[in-house]
Amino acid sequence: MVVRYPGVLGQSLQTWNQSQFEETPTLTDMIEEEDDGKSHIWCSIVNLFLSYVLWGELKYGHEPTSDERVQVVFGLLPDLDGALLNPSSKERLNTVNTIVVRCWPYIKDYIEWCIQESKKNGTGDPSGVAAGTMPSASTAAEGGTTPVAESPGAKPKLANRGKRAATAQQAAAAASSAGADEDASESGEAAGGKEEESSESGETASGGPDGDESIEPSATMPPGDETAEATMPTQPVSAEETGRIPLTETDDLSEPMGGTTEFDDDYAGAGYDNAAADIERLLDKVAESKVHEELEDARTQELNVLANSLSYGNVHSGVPFCVHRIKSVDDDLKEKYQAIAGPLLQISKQLQRSILQQLKDRRQGGKQTGLLVGRRLNTPALHRNDARVFYKNNLPIDVPRIAVALLDDESGSMKSKDRATYARAASIVLYDFCRALDIPVMVYGHSTSGYDVDLYSYAEFEAIDRNDCYRLMDISARGSNRDGAALRFVAEQLSRRQEEIKILILISDGQPAHTDYIGTAAEEDLRGIQREYQRKGVLFVAASIGDDRENLRRIYGESYMDITDLTQLPVKLTNVVKRHIRV
C-alpha cells in the first residue's frame, strides 16, 4: 500500500510504520526478558521475523549480527521476501512450513517451556502462556468483505526495499565472516556494531515516487564503485569478505545524456600506502600454509610410529596399522561444511547453553528454592499450593576438567540407513560443542583395507591449522572393521591425558568384522578392552543408530545412547556430561 499510494496517504502510512517500529523492543530487550524467565528464545526469533517482514530491518540493540537469533532470520530472508510478494496462498504456506521445519528445535523447546510455565502458574493451559508471552501477537481477523482483486498486469513491489537490501547485505557480511579467525571475528563484530547503529538511527522514509527510501551508495555498491571519478580515494584492502551486493529487484536503468572522454596526463598514481604490506600479508599466508603442511606431515608420521608401537594384545598381534590425515584442507571440503553447518551448529549451541548453566550453578553455588522435600522451609513460599516450600544451599564446587575422544565406525555396513551420515553429523555437533567450551577433543574413524587397519585422524587434541572441523566432512563408509585395534589405539591416547574425566564415545553399528575377527570372540575382545580402560579412568559411551542399540547393549552393557534423532542429541549428550561431572 505504501508503494501503490504515494503522497499524503503513503507518507502517513510510513510515519505510522516508523512509530510502530520505534515501539518494537530491541533484541537486547528480548534477551533480557529471556534471562529473567519472562520470555523464550523463540519469542525473540518471531519478533525478528515480524520486524523484518513489516519494516525490512531488525532492531539489534547491542547484539552482534552473529547472534544465533539473528542468524536464524538471516538464513530465511529470501523465503520471507518471496512469500511477501507471492499471490499464491499455497506458496506462502510453504514458506510457513519451511520456517517450522528450520526452526523446529526452538519451537519444540518453546512448547515445552509453555507447558512448564502453565504448571508453575497453576493454570494447566499452555495456550494462555503462549498468547501472553509472544511479542507483537495479533488477534484473529474479523469481517465479511472479500479481498480486493489485483489490477491486471500490476507488478507487486515490496516497500522498504532499501532497508531490505541493507539487511541482506548485513546477512551476507555476517555469513562471510563466520569462518574467520578469532581476531578477525572480534574486529568484524565491532565494525558490524557501528554499522547496525547507523542503520537504526540513520535510515528514515523518504517520499520518493514509488514510496521507497533513498538507498545510499555505500549500502548497495561495492567499495570503489560509488563514482567513476579518477580522484576517488583508495580504500584499505581486507583479507576477509566485507559483503557482496545482494540481488535486488529493479525496474529500469538510468539513461545518462552526453558525456565526454578525457585523458589525464597528470595522474601520479593512487598513492595507496599499503600496497607492499598487502602483498607481504599474502606471502605470510602462503608461508604459514607451508608450515602447517610440514607440521601436519610430521604429526602423521608420529601417529603412524605410535600406532605401530602400541601393544594390542595377542588378538591383534602382527596387524599392520596406517594412520591417514588430510594434510591440507581444500576449498571443496570447506564449502561442503559451510553448506550444512548452520543447523548442526544450532544443535551444538543448545547443548552449550545447557552445560554452561550446569557448570555455572556448580561453580557459583547459591540458594535453590521451590523444592518438594528438604530440611529447610522457605517462609516466603508458604503461601504456595504446590507444596514447593523447601530450599537448600548449594556450596560452590570446582568442576573437574574433561577430555573427550570420539571414534567413528567407517565400515561398509555404515552405508545403510544413513549410518555414516548420522556419524558425520554427530561428529560435527560434538566437535563444535567441545571446542566452544575449551574441552580437549579428538575425533578418529577406522576401517580396514585388506589385512591393514586404517585409522583416520580428523581432529587431534592439539590443533595446528584450525581446519579440523572441515576434515570431519571426510567421514565415510569404507571397508571392514577391526574394532578392537582401533578402540585400543584411541583409548590409550585418551588414558594418557591429565584431565580428571575422560569420556570415549563410540559411534558404531556393533558388528565387528575383519579377517579372523568376527562374531562372539570379537565382541568379547571389545568387552575386555572396555573393562581394561575403565580401570584406567576412561568412561565409555556407545552411540547407536536405529536398530543397532541391541548390538551395542550386548557388547558394552548399558553405556549407550541412540543418536538417530539428531534433535535429541543435545539432551542425550548433556545427560552424559552432567552424569560424569558429578563425579
C-alpha positions as CSV (number, residue, x, y, z in Angstrom):
1,M,0.0,0.0,0.0
2,V,2.9,2.4,0.7
3,V,4.2,1.7,-2.8
4,R,0.9,2.0,-4.6
5,Y,-0.5,5.1,-2.7
6,P,2.2,7.8,-2.6
7,G,1.5,11.3,-1.5
8,V,-0.2,12.2,1.8
9,L,-1.7,8.7,2.3
10,G,1.7,6.9,1.7
11,Q,3.6,9.4,3.9
12,S,1.0,8.9,6.7
13,L,1.4,5.1,6.4
14,Q,5.2,5.5,6.5
15,T,5.0,7.7,9.6
16,W,2.7,5.3,11.3
17,N,5.0,2.4,10.4
18,Q,8.1,4.2,11.7
19,S,6.3,4.9,15.1
20,Q,5.4,1.2,15.3
21,F,9.0,0.2,14.6
22,E,10.3,2.5,17.3
23,E,7.9,0.9,19.8
24,T,9.1,-2.6,19.0
25,P,11.5,-3.9,21.6
26,T,15.2,-4.5,20.6
27,L,16.8,-7.9,20.5
28,T,18.8,-6.8,23.7
29,D,15.4,-6.1,25.4
30,M,14.1,-9.5,24.4
31,I,17.2,-11.3,25.6
32,E,16.9,-9.6,29.0
33,E,13.3,-10.9,29.1
34,E,14.7,-14.4,28.4
35,D,17.3,-14.1,31.2
36,D,14.5,-13.1,33.6
37,G,12.5,-16.2,32.7
38,K,9.7,-14.0,31.3
39,S,10.2,-15.0,27.7
40,H,11.7,-17.6,25.4
41,I,14.3,-17.5,22.6
42,W,11.6,-18.5,20.1
43,C,9.7,-15.3,21.1
44,S,12.8,-13.3,20.2
45,I,13.1,-15.0,16.9
46,V,9.5,-14.5,16.0
47,N,9.8,-10.8,16.9
48,L,12.8,-10.5,14.5
49,F,10.7,-12.3,11.8
50,L,7.8,-9.8,12.2
51,S,10.2,-6.8,12.3
52,Y,11.8,-7.8,9.0
53,V,8.5,-8.6,7.1
54,L,6.9,-5.4,8.4
55,W,9.7,-2.9,8.2
56,G,12.6,-4.6,6.3
57,E,15.1,-4.2,9.1
58,L,16.0,-5.6,12.5
59,K,16.4,-3.9,15.8
60,Y,19.7,-5.5,17.1
61,G,20.1,-3.3,20.2
62,H,23.6,-4.1,21.5
63,E,23.7,-7.6,20.0
64,P,26.1,-8.6,17.1
65,T,24.8,-10.0,13.8
66,S,26.5,-13.3,14.8
67,D,23.8,-13.9,17.5
68,E,22.0,-17.1,16.8
69,R,18.6,-15.5,16.7
70,V,19.7,-13.0,14.0
71,Q,21.4,-15.9,12.1
72,V,18.1,-17.8,12.0
73,V,16.3,-14.8,10.4
74,F,19.3,-14.1,8.1
75,G,19.0,-17.7,6.8
76,L,15.4,-17.2,5.8
77,L,15.5,-13.7,4.2
78,P,14.9,-14.9,0.6
79,D,12.0,-17.1,1.7
80,L,10.4,-14.2,3.6
81,D,10.8,-11.8,0.7
82,G,9.4,-14.3,-1.7
83,A,6.3,-15.0,0.4
84,L,5.5,-11.3,0.8
85,L,5.3,-10.9,-3.0
86,N,3.7,-14.3,-3.9
87,P,0.0,-14.1,-4.6
88,S,-0.4,-17.9,-4.1
89,S,-1.6,-18.7,-0.6
90,K,-0.2,-22.2,-1.1
91,E,3.3,-20.9,-1.7
92,R,3.0,-18.6,1.3
93,L,2.0,-21.6,3.4
94,N,5.0,-23.5,2.0
95,T,7.2,-20.7,3.5
96,V,5.5,-21.1,6.8
97,N,6.2,-24.9,6.7
98,T,9.8,-24.1,5.8
99,I,10.1,-21.8,8.9
100,V,8.6,-24.5,11.1
101,V,11.0,-27.2,9.9
102,R,14.1,-25.0,10.0
103,C,13.1,-23.7,13.5
104,W,11.6,-26.8,14.9
105,P,14.2,-27.2,17.8
106,Y,13.2,-23.7,19.1
107,I,9.5,-24.3,18.6
108,K,9.6,-27.7,20.3
109,D,11.5,-26.2,23.3
110,Y,9.1,-23.3,23.4
111,I,6.1,-25.6,23.6
112,E,7.7,-27.5,26.5
113,W,8.5,-24.2,28.1
114,C,4.9,-23.1,27.8
115,I,3.7,-26.3,29.4
116,Q,6.2,-25.8,32.3
117,E,5.1,-22.2,32.8
118,S,1.4,-23.2,32.8
119,K,2.2,-25.7,35.5
120,K,4.0,-23.1,37.6
121,N,1.1,-20.7,37.3
122,G,-1.3,-23.5,38.2
123,T,-3.5,-22.8,35.1
124,G,-2.7,-26.1,33.2
125,D,-3.4,-24.2,30.0
126,P,-0.3,-23.6,27.9
127,S,-2.2,-21.6,25.3
128,G,-2.6,-18.7,27.8
129,V,1.1,-18.6,28.4
130,A,1.9,-18.6,24.7
131,A,-0.5,-15.8,24.0
132,G,0.8,-13.7,26.9
133,T,4.4,-14.1,26.0
134,M,4.6,-13.9,22.3
135,P,5.6,-10.4,21.2
136,S,3.6,-8.5,18.6
137,A,0.9,-11.2,18.8
138,S,-2.1,-10.5,16.5
139,T,-5.8,-11.1,17.2
140,A,-8.0,-13.1,14.8
141,A,-9.2,-11.0,11.9
142,E,-12.9,-10.3,11.5
143,G,-15.1,-9.1,8.7
144,G,-17.1,-10.3,5.7
145,T,-15.6,-8.4,2.8
146,T,-13.8,-10.2,0.0
147,P,-10.1,-9.3,-0.8
148,V,-9.6,-6.5,-3.4
149,A,-8.6,-8.1,-6.7
150,E,-5.2,-7.2,-8.1
151,S,-5.2,-5.0,-11.1
152,P,-4.4,-6.9,-14.3
153,G,-0.8,-6.7,-15.3
154,A,0.2,-5.0,-12.0
155,K,3.6,-6.0,-10.7
156,P,3.8,-6.3,-6.9
157,K,6.6,-4.4,-5.2
158,L,8.0,-4.5,-1.7
159,A,8.1,-1.4,0.4
160,N,11.2,-0.6,2.3
161,R,13.4,-2.1,-0.4
162,G,16.3,0.0,0.6
163,K,16.2,-1.3,4.2
164,R,15.7,-4.9,3.0
165,A,18.8,-4.6,0.8
166,A,20.8,-3.2,3.7
167,T,19.6,-6.1,5.9
168,A,20.5,-8.6,3.2
169,Q,24.0,-7.1,2.9
170,Q,24.4,-7.4,6.7
171,A,23.4,-11.1,6.4
172,A,26.0,-11.6,3.6
173,A,28.7,-9.9,5.6
174,A,27.9,-11.9,8.8
175,A,28.0,-15.2,6.8
176,S,31.3,-14.4,5.1
177,S,33.0,-13.6,8.4
178,A,31.8,-16.8,10.1
179,G,34.9,-18.8,9.2
180,A,37.4,-16.1,10.0
181,D,39.8,-16.5,13.0
182,E,39.0,-15.0,16.4
183,D,40.9,-11.8,16.0
184,A,39.2,-11.1,12.6
185,S,35.9,-12.1,14.1
186,E,36.2,-9.7,17.0
187,S,37.1,-6.8,14.8
188,G,34.3,-7.7,12.4
189,E,31.7,-7.6,15.2
190,A,33.0,-4.2,16.3
191,A,32.6,-2.9,12.8
192,G,29.2,-4.6,12.5
193,G,28.0,-2.9,15.7
194,K,28.8,0.5,14.2
195,E,27.0,-0.4,11.0
196,E,23.9,-1.6,12.9
197,E,23.8,1.6,15.0
198,S,23.9,3.7,11.8
199,S,21.2,1.5,10.3
200,E,19.0,2.0,13.3
201,S,19.4,5.7,13.6
202,G,20.1,6.9,10.1
203,E,17.5,5.2,7.9
204,T,14.3,7.2,7.5
205,A,11.5,7.1,5.0
206,S,11.6,9.5,2.0
207,G,8.8,10.4,-0.2
208,G,10.1,9.0,-3.5
209,P,7.9,8.5,-6.5
210,D,7.2,4.8,-5.5
211,G,7.2,5.3,-1.8
212,D,10.6,3.6,-1.3
213,E,13.5,5.0,0.7
214,S,16.5,6.5,-0.9
215,I,19.4,4.0,-1.0
216,E,22.8,5.3,0.0
217,P,25.5,4.2,-2.4
218,S,27.5,2.6,0.5
219,A,24.6,0.3,1.3
220,T,24.3,-1.2,-2.2
221,M,27.6,-0.7,-4.0
222,P,30.9,-2.4,-3.5
223,P,33.9,-0.3,-2.3
224,G,35.4,1.7,-5.1
225,D,32.2,1.8,-7.3
226,E,30.5,4.8,-5.8
227,T,31.7,7.1,-8.5
228,A,33.7,7.0,-11.8
229,E,35.9,9.9,-10.9
230,A,39.7,9.2,-11.1
231,T,40.2,11.1,-7.9
232,M,38.2,8.7,-5.8
233,P,40.5,7.9,-2.8
234,T,41.6,4.3,-2.4
235,Q,40.2,2.1,0.3
236,P,42.2,-0.3,2.6
237,V,42.2,-4.0,1.4
238,S,40.9,-6.6,3.8
239,A,41.7,-10.3,3.9
240,E,38.1,-11.1,5.0
241,E,35.0,-10.8,2.9
242,T,33.3,-7.5,3.6
243,G,30.0,-8.3,2.0
244,R,28.8,-8.6,-1.6
245,I,26.0,-6.8,-3.4
246,P,22.7,-8.7,-2.7
247,L,20.4,-9.3,-5.7
248,T,17.6,-6.7,-5.6
249,E,14.6,-6.1,-7.7
250,T,15.0,-3.2,-10.1
251,D,12.6,-1.8,-12.7
252,D,14.9,0.0,-15.2
253,L,18.3,1.5,-15.7
254,S,19.4,5.2,-15.9
255,E,19.9,6.8,-19.3
256,P,22.7,9.4,-18.9
257,M,22.8,12.1,-21.6
258,G,26.0,13.4,-23.3
259,G,29.4,12.5,-21.7
260,T,33.0,13.0,-22.9
261,T,36.2,11.1,-22.8
262,E,39.3,12.8,-21.3
263,F,42.9,11.9,-21.0
264,D,44.5,12.7,-17.6
265,D,48.3,13.1,-18.2
266,D,48.8,14.5,-14.7
267,Y,47.8,11.3,-12.9
268,A,50.6,10.4,-10.5
269,G,49.2,7.1,-9.0
270,A,46.6,6.2,-6.4
271,G,49.1,6.7,-3.5
272,Y,47.9,3.6,-1.8
273,D,50.3,3.2,1.2
274,N,49.6,-0.5,2.0
275,A,50.4,-2.0,-1.4
276,A,53.6,-3.6,-0.2
277,A,52.1,-4.6,3.2
278,D,49.1,-6.4,1.5
279,I,51.5,-8.4,-0.7
280,E,53.6,-9.2,2.4
281,R,50.5,-10.4,4.1
282,L,49.8,-12.8,1.2
283,L,53.3,-14.1,1.3
284,D,53.0,-14.6,5.1
285,K,49.8,-16.6,4.5
286,V,51.5,-18.8,1.9
287,A,54.4,-19.3,4.3
288,E,52.0,-20.1,7.2
289,S,50.2,-22.7,5.0
290,K,53.5,-24.3,4.1
291,V,54.5,-24.6,7.7
292,H,51.1,-26.1,8.6
293,E,51.5,-28.7,5.9
294,E,55.0,-29.6,7.2
295,L,53.8,-29.8,10.8
296,E,50.8,-32.0,9.7
297,D,53.1,-34.2,7.7
298,A,55.4,-34.6,10.7
299,R,52.4,-35.3,13.0
300,T,51.1,-38.0,10.7
301,Q,54.4,-39.8,10.7
302,E,54.5,-39.6,14.5
303,L,51.0,-41.1,14.7
304,N,52.0,-43.9,12.5
305,V,55.0,-44.7,14.7
306,L,52.8,-44.6,17.7
307,A,50.1,-46.8,16.2
308,N,52.7,-49.5,15.3
309,S,54.5,-49.3,18.7
310,L,51.5,-49.9,21.0
311,S,50.8,-53.3,22.4
312,Y,47.5,-54.5,21.1
313,G,47.5,-58.0,22.7
314,N,47.6,-61.4,21.1
315,V,44.4,-60.9,19.1
316,H,45.8,-58.0,17.1
317,S,49.5,-59.0,17.2
318,G,51.2,-58.5,13.8
319,V,48.3,-56.5,12.3
320,P,49.7,-53.5,10.3
321,F,48.4,-50.1,11.1
322,C,48.2,-46.9,8.9
323,V,47.1,-43.5,10.2
324,H,45.6,-41.3,7.5
325,R,45.2,-37.5,7.9
326,I,44.4,-34.8,5.4
327,K,47.5,-32.6,5.3
328,S,46.0,-29.6,3.6
329,V,42.2,-29.0,3.5
330,D,41.0,-27.9,0.1
331,D,38.2,-25.4,-0.6
332,D,35.8,-28.2,-1.6
333,L,35.6,-29.6,1.9
334,K,35.2,-26.1,3.3
335,E,32.3,-25.3,1.0
336,K,30.6,-28.5,1.8
337,Y,31.0,-27.9,5.6
338,Q,29.7,-24.3,5.3
339,A,26.7,-25.5,3.3
340,I,25.4,-27.8,6.1
341,A,27.0,-26.4,9.3
342,G,24.2,-23.9,10.2
343,P,21.5,-26.2,11.6
344,L,24.1,-28.6,13.2
345,L,25.8,-25.7,15.0
346,Q,22.5,-24.6,16.3
347,I,22.1,-28.0,17.9
348,S,25.6,-27.5,19.3
349,K,24.6,-24.2,20.8
350,Q,21.6,-25.8,22.5
351,L,24.0,-28.2,24.1
352,Q,26.4,-25.5,25.1
353,R,23.6,-23.5,26.9
354,S,22.5,-26.5,28.9
355,I,26.0,-27.4,30.0
356,L,27.1,-23.9,30.7
357,Q,24.2,-23.4,33.1
358,Q,25.1,-26.6,34.8
359,L,28.7,-25.6,35.2
360,K,27.7,-22.1,36.3
361,D,25.5,-23.5,39.0
362,R,28.2,-25.7,40.3
363,R,30.9,-23.0,40.4
364,Q,28.7,-20.3,42.0
365,G,26.6,-22.4,44.3
366,G,23.7,-20.5,45.9
367,K,20.2,-21.0,47.2
368,Q,17.9,-23.5,45.3
369,T,14.2,-22.9,46.1
370,G,11.0,-24.5,45.0
371,L,11.8,-28.0,46.3
372,L,9.2,-30.5,47.2
373,V,11.2,-32.0,50.0
374,G,14.1,-30.7,52.2
375,R,15.2,-29.8,55.6
376,R,14.8,-26.0,55.4
377,L,11.5,-24.2,54.9
378,N,11.4,-21.2,52.6
379,T,9.0,-19.0,54.6
380,P,8.2,-16.5,51.7
381,A,6.9,-19.5,49.7
382,L,4.5,-20.9,52.4
383,H,1.5,-19.5,50.5
384,R,2.1,-21.8,47.5
385,N,-0.4,-24.5,46.8
386,D,2.0,-26.9,45.1
387,A,4.0,-27.8,48.3
388,R,7.2,-26.5,46.9
389,V,8.2,-24.7,50.1
390,F,11.6,-26.1,50.8
391,Y,15.1,-24.8,49.8
392,K,18.7,-25.8,50.2
393,N,22.1,-24.1,49.9
394,N,24.5,-25.4,47.3
395,L,28.1,-24.8,48.0
396,P,30.5,-23.8,45.2
397,I,32.2,-26.8,43.7
398,D,35.3,-27.0,41.5
399,V,34.2,-28.5,38.2
400,P,36.7,-31.3,37.1
401,R,38.4,-30.9,33.7
402,I,37.1,-33.1,30.9
403,A,38.7,-34.6,27.7
404,V,36.6,-36.3,25.0
405,A,37.5,-38.8,22.3
406,L,35.1,-39.8,19.5
407,L,35.7,-43.0,17.4
408,D,33.6,-43.4,14.3
409,D,33.0,-46.8,12.7
410,E,33.6,-46.4,9.0
411,S,32.9,-49.9,7.9
412,G,31.0,-50.7,4.7
413,S,27.8,-51.6,6.7
414,M,27.6,-48.0,7.9
415,K,26.4,-47.1,4.4
416,S,23.0,-48.5,5.1
417,K,20.2,-46.4,6.6
418,D,22.4,-43.3,6.5
419,R,24.5,-44.6,9.5
420,A,27.7,-42.9,8.1
421,T,25.7,-39.7,7.6
422,Y,24.5,-39.7,11.2
423,A,28.0,-40.3,12.4
424,R,29.3,-37.4,10.3
425,A,26.6,-35.0,11.6
426,A,27.0,-36.1,15.2
427,S,30.8,-35.7,15.0
428,I,30.4,-32.1,13.7
429,V,28.0,-31.3,16.6
430,L,30.2,-32.8,19.3
431,Y,33.4,-31.3,17.9
432,D,31.9,-27.8,17.8
433,F,30.5,-28.2,21.3
434,C,33.8,-29.3,22.8
435,R,35.8,-26.5,21.0
436,A,33.3,-23.9,22.2
437,L,33.7,-24.9,25.8
438,D,37.5,-25.4,25.6
439,I,37.2,-29.2,26.1
440,P,40.1,-31.1,24.5
441,V,38.6,-33.3,21.8
442,M,39.9,-36.0,19.5
443,V,37.9,-37.5,16.6
444,Y,39.0,-40.6,14.7
445,G,37.5,-43.0,12.2
446,H,38.5,-46.6,11.5
447,S,38.2,-49.2,8.7
448,T,40.4,-51.7,7.0
449,S,42.0,-52.3,3.6
450,G,43.0,-55.9,3.1
451,Y,44.7,-57.0,6.3
452,D,45.7,-53.5,7.4
453,V,43.8,-51.4,9.9
454,D,43.2,-47.9,8.7
455,L,42.9,-45.1,11.2
456,Y,41.6,-41.7,10.1
457,S,42.7,-38.7,12.1
458,Y,40.1,-35.9,11.8
459,A,40.7,-33.9,14.9
460,E,43.6,-34.0,17.4
461,F,43.7,-32.7,20.9
462,E,46.2,-30.0,19.9
463,A,45.1,-28.4,16.6
464,I,47.6,-26.9,14.2
465,D,45.8,-25.2,11.4
466,R,42.2,-24.8,12.8
467,N,40.8,-26.8,9.9
468,D,39.8,-30.0,11.8
469,C,36.1,-29.1,11.6
470,Y,36.4,-29.3,7.7
471,R,38.2,-32.7,7.9
472,L,35.1,-34.2,9.5
473,M,33.3,-33.9,6.2
474,D,35.5,-36.9,5.0
475,I,33.9,-39.4,7.4
476,S,32.5,-42.1,5.1
477,A,31.6,-45.8,4.8
478,R,34.7,-47.8,3.6
479,G,35.8,-51.4,4.1
480,S,35.7,-53.8,7.0
481,N,36.3,-53.0,10.7
482,R,38.6,-54.4,13.3
483,D,37.0,-52.5,16.2
484,G,39.3,-53.8,19.0
485,A,42.5,-52.5,17.4
486,A,41.1,-49.0,16.7
487,L,39.4,-48.8,20.1
488,R,42.6,-49.7,21.9
489,F,44.5,-47.0,20.0
490,V,42.1,-44.2,20.8
491,A,41.5,-45.4,24.4
492,E,45.3,-45.4,25.0
493,Q,45.6,-41.9,23.7
494,L,42.8,-40.7,25.9
495,S,44.0,-42.5,29.0
496,R,47.3,-40.6,28.8
497,R,45.5,-37.2,29.2
498,Q,45.8,-35.3,32.5
499,E,42.1,-34.4,32.8
500,E,40.1,-35.9,35.7
501,I,37.3,-37.0,33.4
502,K,38.0,-38.9,30.2
503,I,34.9,-39.7,28.0
504,L,35.2,-42.0,25.0
505,I,32.2,-42.0,22.7
506,L,31.9,-44.8,20.1
507,I,29.6,-44.4,17.0
508,S,29.2,-47.9,15.6
509,D,26.7,-50.5,14.3
510,G,28.1,-53.0,16.8
511,Q,29.2,-55.5,14.1
512,P,33.0,-56.2,14.2
513,A,34.0,-57.9,11.0
514,H,37.5,-58.4,9.7
515,T,39.8,-61.3,8.7
516,D,39.7,-63.8,11.6
517,Y,37.9,-61.2,13.8
518,I,34.2,-61.6,13.9
519,G,31.3,-62.8,16.0
520,T,31.2,-63.5,19.7
521,A,35.0,-63.8,20.1
522,A,35.4,-60.3,18.6
523,E,32.7,-59.0,20.9
524,E,34.4,-60.5,23.9
525,D,37.7,-58.7,22.9
526,L,35.8,-55.4,22.9
527,R,34.3,-56.1,26.3
528,G,37.8,-56.8,27.6
529,I,39.2,-53.6,26.2
530,Q,36.4,-51.7,27.8
531,R,37.0,-53.2,31.2
532,E,40.8,-52.6,30.9
533,Y,40.5,-48.9,30.2
534,Q,37.6,-48.3,32.6
535,R,40.1,-49.3,35.3
536,K,42.4,-46.5,33.8
537,G,39.6,-43.9,34.2
538,V,38.1,-43.9,30.7
539,L,34.3,-43.7,30.6
540,F,32.7,-45.4,27.6
541,V,29.6,-44.3,25.8
542,A,28.4,-46.3,22.8
543,A,26.2,-44.3,20.4
544,S,23.7,-46.4,18.3
545,I,21.7,-45.6,15.2
546,G,18.3,-47.2,14.8
547,D,18.2,-51.0,15.4
548,D,21.9,-51.2,16.3
549,R,21.2,-50.5,20.0
550,E,20.7,-54.2,20.8
551,N,24.2,-55.0,19.3
552,L,25.8,-52.2,21.3
553,R,24.0,-53.2,24.5
554,R,25.2,-56.7,24.2
555,I,28.8,-55.6,23.8
556,Y,29.1,-52.6,26.0
557,G,26.2,-53.0,28.5
558,E,24.0,-50.1,29.4
559,S,26.6,-47.4,28.4
560,Y,24.9,-46.5,25.2
561,M,22.6,-43.9,23.7
562,D,20.5,-43.6,20.5
563,I,21.5,-40.8,18.2
564,T,19.1,-41.5,15.3
565,D,17.2,-38.3,16.1
566,L,19.8,-35.6,15.9
567,T,17.4,-33.1,17.5
568,Q,17.6,-35.2,20.7
569,L,21.4,-35.3,20.6
570,P,21.9,-32.1,22.8
571,V,19.7,-33.6,25.6
572,K,21.4,-37.0,25.5
573,L,24.9,-35.6,25.4
574,T,24.0,-33.2,28.1
575,N,22.8,-36.0,30.3
576,V,26.1,-37.9,29.6
577,V,28.3,-35.0,30.5
578,K,26.2,-34.0,33.5
579,R,26.3,-37.5,34.9
580,H,30.0,-37.5,34.7
581,I,30.7,-34.0,36.0
582,R,29.0,-35.0,39.3
583,V,31.9,-37.4,39.9
